[in-house]
Amino acid sequence: MEKILVLDFGGQYNQLIARRVRDLKVYAEILPYTTPLDTIREAGYKGIIFTGGPNSVYEEASPHYTPDILKLGIPVLGICYGAQLMAWMLKGEIRHASTREYGRTEITANPSSLLFKGVPEKSLCWMSHTDYIAKAPKNFLISAWSEHCPVAAMENPKKRLYAVQFHPEVSHTEFGQTLLANFIFQICGCKGDWEMEDFIERTVKELRATIGDKGVILGLSGGVDSSVAAALLSRAVGEKLTCVFVDQGLMRKDEGDMVEAAFKDLFPMHFVRVECQEEFLSHLKGVTDPEEKRKIIGVQFYQVFWDKVRDLYSGGFFAQGTIYPDRIESGKGDAAKIKTHHNQVGMPEDIHFDGIIEPLKDLFKDEVRAVGERLGLPHDLVWRQPFPGPGLGVRVIGEVTAERVHILQEADAVLRDEISKSGYEEKLAQFFAVLPGVRTVGVMGDARTYSELIAIRAVTTDDFMTADWAKIPYDILGRISNRIINEVDGVNRVVYDITQKPPGTVEWE
Ligand code: XMP
């Protein structure tokens, strides 16, 4: 399989670089700059990309690499810090500018550049740097320049070395993808034949070889990652797979049944559903502090889960739906810290698995979804909006009781139904109902009511770090409000949350 190495020097866009290469149907993997040269040589990469990073090459503590990497005969593309590093390794000149160059910048391309083939003479690119290459190393052609950057890009085609001061991977660089495609196809000679179907076939074969006659246990949450991992493992080993699904009664209306139906009937496996709402509620009795609730739900979840696994275990493997972004902590460069889920869940010491299996560990979220669709998982499950681990436990504000969970589930189901019918779903990143625990006065018929309030939260966002409240049309909001008040017992008022994040968060607790 042809693959490209993204050598991580700590830049913020490193995952994006790998993602862009994969968009060109070439597999890309990210490794830290501490990876030994022999490992890189033996892996048979078709090309190497040095990422950006926040440091200055001439500082001793900055991440460096042996210049021998430039002599492997493998094409190298340096980006931003990676470009400066390449120039520095080859005795070019790097200078520190008095001001940082940041934002969209016009560059002029050299028409004889191979890297800029198909890119207009003048185009916009995204710059973010203080240091710059003042003088390219010997035998390098200057492939592009800008007002403040005498060497915005450079290349030595004979040595197969290329560098750009700007970021081709971000969408603000108009012809960034053309440039990456030139590197990947024209320069590295890749064919671009990496397909999801190949991934599925290869992974199924590997899983069969690893698991053999043994069993494998997977914790299924109903979220996208663990669901796709379950479907893939089921395709590989069928009944040898046991999925443990802890239903703590804090999921949305009918969600537990939906998960069970999706797996029990459609995928051969041993499906175990642990229903434990009462147990969870008894631990949450009288608790109102949000962090305390989160802690109780988390601790309780793993207790129930591992107790069940312990009961079922008779040798074999433990699987989990770790995906690529879970493993790579970007922006560090340093030995790309591995954050395995098993660290997060605190694996019990008394169960000795033959090994941990993470079949999705090299995939990004949208790739995981593509695999899920191909394996035949229901659309709703594959495109499920994020749902917090503590579930409705943090959307029932204050004490969590069976009755209050029920009211919220019913209101939330109406909201989902109306949003889905209106076709507005795809415009929203996340939407849900909240039960704030406020009672207000109302009038129904001739009678005065004093009942619960439901708040609707709906946001648009790319990354959940910042979010805007969704501008849902009034008529849709009106229908949602009418139906909730008419159909959900114990509710007499609906409000819409119009708070941005920041300062508000997406969830209310
Ligand atoms: P906030 O409320 O922090 O939410 O703006 C951002 C995203 O994170 C989700 N979220 C959680 N997910 N456990 C989770 O697994 C939690 O405790 C939790 N709290 C918030 C939230 O739903 C949103 O997608």
Boltz pocket constraint, residues with backbone or C-beta under 6 A from the ligand:
constraints:
  - pocket:
      binder: B
      contacts: [[A, 294], [A, 386], [A, 387], [A, 388], [A, 389], [A, 390], [A, 430], [A, 464], [A, 501], [A, 504], [A, 505], [A, 506], [A, 507], [A, 508]]
      max_distance: 6.0
